[in-house]
């Protein structure tokens, strides 16, 4: 098990502790449990964003041969997605 020391702004620390105690109760380990959830959520969001960026890069590569502007492509995608002409919205 590792250890991490973090210095936070007073108002953020107060809000975090209030939420942790409200969720887990005023008992030993409440802050630790809330911090683990917060850090796990942060790591998952970053990993998801990194995976999405890889997908966007691949998509850009697939679309690089198209001879339309990004705006035209957005309009066509919207038209295909919702089944309507975007100019009629």
Order of alpha helices (4+ residues) and beta strands (2+ residues): alpha-alpha-alpha
